[in-house]
Amino acid sequence: MAAAPARAALLAALFAAALAPAPPSPPASAEPLAPATTLQRSRRLAIEAVDAVGGADGAEGAVVEATLSYSEADAEAEAAGVPAWRELWQASLDALRREPTINNTEEEVPVQLGAVAFLHCPVRNLGERGVSWVRRRDWHIISSGVFMYTNDERFQVLHSSGSDDWVLQIKYVQKRDNGTYECQVSTAGGVLSRLVHLRLLVPEAFILGADEYHVDAGSTINLVCIIEKSPVPPQYVFWYHNARMINYDAARGVSVATAPGARTQSALTVRAATPAHSGNYSCRAPNTEPAHILVYVSEGSDKMAATLSRNTGVVSRATVAATVALLLLVAVCRA
């Protein structure tokens, strides 16, 4: 915690620079020192003071900003007899006395599953104080300043020198990251905070039609997969027959056409279908639950037999249910 010594060293350097002897007086024939020249000298002294302590950051940066903002009116006051060190000292104290301010407007950040989230926390006049990020779900302190208090390496705080923004970055966003995060700054008057709500977007995929698709042998299989609720169109859509990816099986009569957009559509076409093309078909996109459909390719007689078999199964289940109901009725009557 070397911030306090650094601040003291800076103020001491500023004070010493302000008390440094002025350049030799010009000859009597020379023109009096103009206010602009005085202003330039004040700025030069401030810069030399900063260099003497190795640069400025945080509260020291505010001191330098206040010093370098020396106005023409101040220069004129010095020319009128006001000591330069008093002006510099007062500007330094004013900079250190500033209280932080935070943009406490709540923000919602929609992020797609697997993408990168950036949660912003703009704080002005932070000085030597630190910004902390807290996960509201379990009140876990994620960071304080740029120091992390989590073993999850997906989390990182981004902050550039001179910037007011403290950004919590979450890589490869997962479902458990969904929720509210809070950035906090402790002040003499209490805690300043800002809430940021991370809303996870999970794309959904589904195949048009029923759960089963029946087609005669020799005809064409046409399946359409829709992917929605994706802020960014998927980079690819892969079709699988059972466990085998078939996007590039042109030799087997397979073709895939994908139209990306807010509602991405991917059409699978299989020409001259045979019973070997029967099975489970699925479409898959990045960070999206896959959609499935069962395809049956049958010869004419086989298709009729399969239909009868399904109908017989339905009738059999209905018959069993009716029999059970009748037996229960008889038992009640006997009782």
N, C-alpha and C positions, 0 to 999 in steps of 0.2 A: 504494500500500500504506500507507494512513493508519491502519490498524487499531492498530499499536503506539503511535503518538502519541496516538490517541484514548484508548487504555487508560490511558496514563500520565497524560493530562489528567484522566481520570475519577478515578483513584486520588488524584491531588493534590487534586482538588476535595473528595473524601470526607474526606481528611485535614484539609483546611482547615476543612471544615464541622464535623468532630468537635472541632477545637480552638477553634471560635468561642466567644466568651464566653457564658456562660449568662445567662439573664434575671436582672434585679436580684433580690436575695434578698427574700422576702416579709417583711412586718413581723413582729415577734416574736410578735404575737398571732395570726398566721395559722397554719394547719395546715402541718406539714412536707410537702415535695413527695412525692407518692405514687409508687410504682413505675409505675403506669399512665401518669401524667403524663410521667415520664421516657421511657417507651417511645414515647409520642406524639411527644415532641421528637426522639428519635433517628430515627424514621421521617420526620419533616418535614425534618430535616437531610439525610437520604439523598436525598429527592426533590429538594430544592433543589440538591444536588450534581449530580444527573443533569441537571437543567434547565440548569445552568451550562455543561455540555459538549454540549448539544444532543441529549439523549435517549440511550437505551441500546439496544444490539443485540448479539447474539453473546455474547462474554465479558463485555462491560459489562452485558448483561442479567442474566447469572448473578451478577455482583457486586451489582447492585441487589436481585435476588431474595434473596440471602443476607443483605443488610443489612436489608431489610424484614421478614425472618423472625426478627428480634430477638425473643427469647422473654421471658416474664415473669421467668424465672429470671435472665436477663441484666440486666433492669432492676433486679431486687433486688440483684444483685451490684454494679451501679453505685451504687445507694443506699448500699451498705455500704462504698463507697470505691474501687471498681475504676474506673479512668479510662474514659470512654466512647470515646475515640479508639482505645484498645487493642482494645476489642471490635470496633469497626468495621473496623479494619485487619486483624485476624485473620480476620474473616468474608470480607473482600475477597481475602486471600491464599488461603484455603481454596477459594473459588469458582474462582480462576484455576488452581489445582493439579489440579482434577478432570480425569480422563482420559475421553475419549469412549467411549461404548459403542454398539454397533450390533446390531440384530436380525439375526443371521446365518442365520436359518432360510431355506432355499431356498423359492422360491415359483414356481408355474406360473400364467401368465396366459393363458387362452384368449381369442383375439380373432378376430372374423370379418374376412375379407378386405374391405378398404375402410373398416373402422370405425376408431375411435380407441383406442389402447392407453395405459394408465396403469401405469407400473412404479414401485413405491414403495420408498423406502429410508429407514427411520426411524433417526435417530442422535440420541443424547442427549449433553449436555455437549460440544457441538461446539466451543464457544469460537470462537477465531479461525481454526480450521482450515476447510478446504473439502472438499466432497464431489465426487468425480469419477465420471462414468459412462463405462464402457468396453464396446465390443462385442467379445465374446470370439471371434467368427468370424475377425476379422482384427486384433484388439487395437487397434482404432481408438479413440482418446480422443474421446468425443463432447462432453463438457462438463467444466468445472471450476468449481464454484460455480454461478453463473447464467450464466457465459460459455460460449458454444457454440464448438466447434472442428469444425464440419461445415458445408458449404454447403447441405445438405439442410434446407430450411426447414420440413419436416414435424416436425423434432425441436425440442423446447423443454423447459426445466427449470422446474418450477413449485414455488415455495417462498414461504410466507407468513411474515412476521415473527413470531417467537415460536413457530413450529411446529418440531417435530423431524423432519418428513417432507420429503424431497427427491424429487420425482416427475419421472420422465422421461416426457414425453408424446410419442407418435408418432401423427401424423394420417394418415388414408388409408393404413392398413397395407397393405403389398404383400408378395408372396411372398418377396422377398429380405430382408424384415425378420425372418423367422422365425429363432429361435435364442436364445442365452443372452446376457444382459447382466449386467454386474457394477458395483456401486457400491463405491467405495473411500474410505477415510479414512486418511491418514498420521498416525501417532502416534510418540512417542519409543520405544515398544516394538515398532514394526512397522506393517504395513498391516492395517487392519480391512476386511473385505469382506463383501458379500452378493450371492448369485446369484439372478437372476430369469430364468425361462425363458418366452419368449414363444412360445406355440403357436398357429400360424395355422390357422384353421378355414375351409375352402373348401367352400361348399355345392355339392351335386351335384344335377343334374337328369336325369331319364330319363323316357321315354314308355313306358307299358305296352304290351306286345306285341312283335312281331317288328320287323325293320327296314323291312318293307313292309306296307302296309295296302291290301287289295283290297275294293272294294265295287261293287255294281251301280248303274247310273244310276237315279236316282229314290229311292234309299234314303238312310239317314242315316249321316253320318260321326260316329263317337264316339271321341275321343282323350282320354286322361287323362295328365297330366304330374305327376310326383312330385318334390318338392324336399326334400332331407333334409340332415342335418349342418349345419344353420343355427341358431346359438344364438338368433337373433331371426327370426321369420317375415318373409319378404320383403314389402316394401310393395306390390309389384304383380307380376303375372305376365302377360306379353304373349305372344300367339300370332301367328305370322307364316305367311303362305302365300307361299312363295318369299321375296321381299324386302318384302312388304307386310304391315303390321300390320292384323289383322282383328278385334280385340276388339270393335269397335263397328260391324261390318257386319251389323246386324240386318236391313237391307233385303235382304241376300243369304242370309238364313236362318241366319246365324251367331249363336251365343250362347256366352258364357263364364261359368262359375261357379267361383269360387275359394274354398277353405276353408283359411284360414291355421292354422298350428299347428306342433308339433314336426316333423311330416311334412306339409308343405303339399301339397294336391291342387288341381289346376286342370283342369276338364273342358271340352273344346271340343266343341260340337255344330254340325254343318252339315246342315240339313234339305234334302231334295229335291236331292241331289247330282247334278251333271252332269259330263261330261268336262272342263269348264273348271275344276272344282275339283281336278283332279289336280295333283300337284306335290309340292314339298318343304314340309313343315310343321315348325315349330320352336316351342318354348316357351322364354322367356327371363325371367330374374329378375335383380335387381341383384347384381353381383359373383358371378355364377354362370355356368359354362360352359353354353351352350344345348344342348338336346337336339333331335334331328332324327328325322324319319320320312318315308318316301316313300309317298304315297297315290295309288292308281290307281282312277279311276272309269271303268268300261267298260260298254258295252252287252253283252248276253248273248253274241253271236257274237264281239265284240271280246275279251271276257274269255277265251273259250275259245282264241282265236288266240294271245293273250298267254301263256296257260298252256302251250300246245303249243310256242310259240317258246322259252320258258324250258327246257322239258323236252328239246327238240331240241338246245339249246345244251349241256345237261348230257350228253346221249348223245354228241354230237359230240366233246366233250372226252374222254369215256371212251374212244371209239373211237380217237382220236389217241394216247392214252396206251398203249392195248393194242398198236397198230401199232408204236409206237416200241420197246416191250418185246420184241416178236417179232423185229424187225430186229436188236436187240442180241443176242438169243439165237442167231440164225442166224450172226451174225458171230463169236460166241464158238466155236460148233461148228466153223466152217470153220478157225478158227485152230488 
